Amino acid sequence: MANREHLALLKAGAVTWIEWREKNPQIEPDLSAANLQGDNFRGANLQGVNLSKVDLGNALLVRANLSGADLSSANLHKALLIEANLSNANFSVANLSGAVLKQADLSHANFIGADLSEANLREAAIAHANLIGTDLRGANLRDADLGAAKLMRTNLSFANLIEANLIAADLCEASLYEAEVLGAYLYKTELYKANLNKAHLSGAYLLQANLSEANLSEADLSWTNLRGANLAGANLRGANLRGADIRGANLNGANLHEAIMPDASRHD
């Protein structure tokens, strides 16, 4: 439960809160399980604060500093976190469905088991974040930086990943069913056994990506760069590879039934 004194100081306003934090840097504020639904914390310093199980649904946290904070099992449904600093924060099993996180810094944060469905993460910095098993169905990740992020078994069905950076990210067994991945950067990305059924990958950069045993049936891979990619055992049934560069790609055991293949000049 939240410390009553800490909660009262926070409710007293930004100036009081900032002054108290500056005078007491050794104290780690405890606001756990507090009801802060709909409250205004624009630009607030909540760095390292215990906010586990807190209710921040519909709260205003634009440009707030939540770096290193504990938000495990917190409710942030439809919260506004535009340009907020969430680096190294713990959001395990938190509810961030419908939250607005445009241009937020989520680097190195922990989102294991969190719900980010329909969240707006456009242009967010999510590099090196832990998103294992996270629900990102329908999320907007356009132009987001997910470099080296852990996305194993993550649900990205219907997500918008247009021109996102997924270089060296781990998407083993992740679901990208009907995801929009046009022009995305997937250099050396791990997609072993990933579900890319009906995904739209036109123009994506998949150089040296590991797509072994992935499901790419009916996927649009037109004009993708698949040079040196590993597609061994992949299901490419009905996939569109028109104009794709598959030079040096490993297609051993791949299912190419009814697939539209690139012309020979891009297959050599």
C-alpha positions in Angstrom: 0.0 0.0 0.0 1.1 3.6 -0.7 2.8 5.6 2.0 0.2 8.2 3.1 2.8 10.9 3.5 4.3 10.3 0.1 0.8 10.3 -1.5 -0.2 13.5 0.2 3.0 15.2 -1.0 2.3 14.1 -4.6 -1.3 15.3 -4.4 -0.1 18.7 -3.1 1.2 19.5 -6.5 4.3 19.5 -8.7 6.3 22.2 -6.8 5.8 20.6 -3.4 6.7 17.2 -4.7 9.8 18.3 -6.6 11.1 20.3 -3.5 10.5 17.3 -1.2 12.3 14.9 -3.6 15.3 17.3 -3.9 15.6 17.6 -0.1 15.2 13.8 0.4 17.1 12.1 -2.4 17.7 9.0 -0.2 14.0 8.2 0.2 12.4 5.9 -2.3 8.7 7.0 -2.6 6.1 4.3 -2.2 2.9 5.0 -4.1 2.0 1.3 -4.7 -1.7 0.5 -5.2 -2.7 4.2 -5.1 -5.7 5.4 -7.1 -4.4 8.1 -9.4 -6.8 7.5 -12.2 -7.2 10.5 -14.5 -4.7 12.6 -12.5 -2.3 15.2 -14.1 1.4 14.3 -13.7 2.7 16.2 -16.7 6.5 16.4 -16.4 6.5 14.9 -13.0 9.6 13.3 -11.5 8.6 9.8 -10.6 12.0 8.3 -11.2 12.6 5.1 -9.2 9.2 5.3 -7.5 7.3 2.2 -6.4 4.1 2.4 -8.5 3.3 -1.3 -8.5 -0.5 -2.0 -8.8 -1.2 1.7 -9.1 -4.2 2.9 -11.0 -3.1 5.5 -13.6 -5.8 4.8 -16.1 -6.4 7.9 -18.3 -3.7 9.8 -16.4 -1.7 12.6 -18.0 2.0 11.7 -17.9 3.3 13.7 -20.8 7.1 14.1 -20.6 7.0 12.5 -17.1 10.2 10.9 -15.8 9.4 7.3 -14.8 12.9 5.8 -15.4 13.6 2.9 -13.2 10.2 3.0 -11.6 8.3 -0.1 -10.6 5.0 -0.2 -12.5 4.4 -4.0 -12.3 0.7 -4.9 -12.4 -0.1 -1.2 -12.8 -3.1 0.0 -14.8 -2.2 2.6 -17.4 -5.1 2.0 -19.7 -5.4 4.9 -22.2 -2.8 6.9 -20.2 -1.0 9.7 -22.1 2.8 9.1 -21.9 3.9 11.1 -24.9 7.7 11.8 -24.8 7.8 10.2 -21.3 11.1 8.7 -20.0 10.3 5.0 -19.1 13.8 3.7 -19.6 14.7 0.7 -17.3 11.2 0.8 -15.8 9.4 -2.4 -14.8 6.0 -2.9 -16.5 5.7 -6.6 -16.1 2.0 -7.7 -16.3 0.9 -4.0 -16.5 -2.1 -2.9 -18.5 -1.1 -0.3 -21.1 -3.8 -1.1 -23.6 -4.7 2.0 -25.6 -2.0 4.1 -24.0 -0.3 6.8 -26.0 3.5 6.5 -25.9 4.5 8.5 -29.0 8.2 9.3 -28.9 8.5 7.8 -25.4 11.8 6.3 -24.2 11.2 2.6 -23.3 14.7 1.4 -23.8 15.8 -1.4 -21.5 12.3 -1.5 -19.9 10.7 -4.8 -18.8 7.3 -5.5 -20.4 7.1 -9.3 -19.8 3.4 -10.3 -20.0 2.2 -6.7 -20.3 -0.8 -5.7 -22.3 0.1 -3.0 -25.0 -2.7 -3.9 -27.4 -3.8 -0.9 -29.5 -1.1 1.3 -27.8 0.4 4.1 -29.9 4.2 3.7 -29.8 4.9 5.6 -32.9 8.6 6.7 -33.0 9.2 5.3 -29.5 12.7 4.2 -28.4 12.3 0.6 -27.4 15.8 -0.7 -28.1 17.0 -3.6 -25.8 13.6 -3.7 -24.1 12.2 -7.0 -22.8 8.9 -7.7 -24.5 8.7 -11.5 -24.1 5.1 -12.6 -24.3 3.8 -9.1 -24.5 0.5 -8.4 -26.2 1.0 -5.8 -28.9 -2.0 -6.7 -31.0 -3.0 -3.7 -33.2 -0.3 -1.5 -31.7 1.2 1.4 -33.7 4.9 0.9 -33.8 5.6 2.9 -37.0 9.1 4.3 -37.1 9.8 2.8 -33.6 13.3 1.7 -32.6 13.1 -1.9 -31.5 16.8 -2.7 -32.1 18.0 -5.8 -30.2 14.6 -6.0 -28.3 13.5 -9.3 -26.9 10.1 -10.1 -28.6 10.0 -13.9 -28.2 6.4 -15.2 -28.4 5.1 -11.6 -28.6 1.7 -11.1 -30.2 2.1 -8.4 -32.9 -0.9 -9.5 -35.0 -2.3 -6.6 -37.0 0.4 -4.3 -35.6 1.8 -1.4 -37.6 5.6 -1.8 -37.9 6.1 0.2 -41.1 9.7 1.4 -41.4 10.4 0.2 -37.8 13.9 -0.7 -36.7 14.0 -4.4 -35.7 17.7 -5.0 -36.4 19.0 -7.9 -34.4 15.7 -8.2 -32.5 14.6 -11.6 -31.3 11.1 -12.5 -32.6 11.3 -16.3 -32.2 7.8 -17.8 -32.3 6.3 -14.3 -32.3 3.0 -13.7 -34.1 3.0 -11.1 -36.9 -0.3 -12.3 -38.5 -1.4 -9.7 -41.0 1.1 -7.2 -39.5 2.1 -4.1 -41.6 5.9 -4.4 -41.9 6.5 -2.5 -45.1 10.0 -1.0 -45.4 11.0 -2.3 -41.9 14.7 -3.0 -41.0 15.1 -6.6 -40.0 18.8 -7.1 -40.6 20.0 -10.3 -38.8 16.6 -10.4 -37.0 15.7 -13.7 -35.4 12.3 -14.9 -36.7 12.6 -18.7 -36.1 9.1 -20.3 -36.2 7.5 -16.9 -36.3 4.0 -16.6 -37.7 4.0 -14.1 -40.6 0.9 -15.5 -42.3 -0.5 -12.8 -44.5 2.0 -10.2 -43.2 2.8 -7.2 -45.5 6.6 -7.0 -45.8 6.9 -5.3 -49.1 10.3 -3.5 -49.4 11.4 -4.8 -46.0 15.2 -5.3 -45.4 15.6 -8.9 -44.3 19.3 -9.3 -45.1 20.7 -12.4 -43.2 17.5 -12.7 -41.2 16.7 -16.1 -39.7 13.3 -17.2 -41.0 13.8 -20.9 -40.6 10.6 -22.8 -40.1 8.6 -19.5 -40.1 5.1 -19.4 -41.5 5.2 -16.9 -44.4 2.1 -18.4 -46.2 0.3 -15.7 -48.3 2.8 -13.1 -47.1 3.7 -10.2 -49.3 7.5 -10.3 -49.7 7.6 -8.3 -52.9 10.8 -6.3 -53.4 12.2 -7.4 -50.1 15.9 -7.8 -49.5 16.4 -11.5 -48.5 20.0 -11.8 -49.4 21.7 -14.4 -47.2 18.5 -15.0 -45.3 17.8 -18.4 -43.7 14.4 -19.7 -45.0 15.1 -23.4 -44.4 11.9 -25.3 -43.7 9.8 -22.1 -44.0 6.3 -22.2 -45.3 6.1 -19.8 -48.3 2.9 -21.3 -49.7 1.2 -18.6 -51.8 3.7 -16.0 -50.8 4.5 -13.1 -53.2 8.2 -12.8 -53.8 8.0 -10.7 -56.9 11.1 -8.5 -57.3 12.6 -9.9 -54.1 16.4 -10.3 -53.8 17.0 -13.9 -52.6 20.6 -14.3 -53.6 22.4 -16.5 -51.2 19.2 -17.3 -49.3 18.8 -20.8 -47.8 15.6 -22.3 -49.2 16.3 -25.9 -48.3 13.0 -27.7 -47.4 11.0 -24.5 -47.9 7.4 -24.9 -49.1 7.2 -22.8 -52.3 3.9 -24.2 -53.5 1.9 -21.5 -55.4 4.5 -18.9 -54.4 5.2 -16.1 -56.9 9.0 -16.2 -57.3 11.4 -13.4 -58.3 12.9 -13.4 -61.8 16.1 -15.4 -62.2 18.4 -12.4 -62.2 17.6 -11.9 -58.5 18.0 -15.6 -57.6 21.6 -16.1 -58.7 
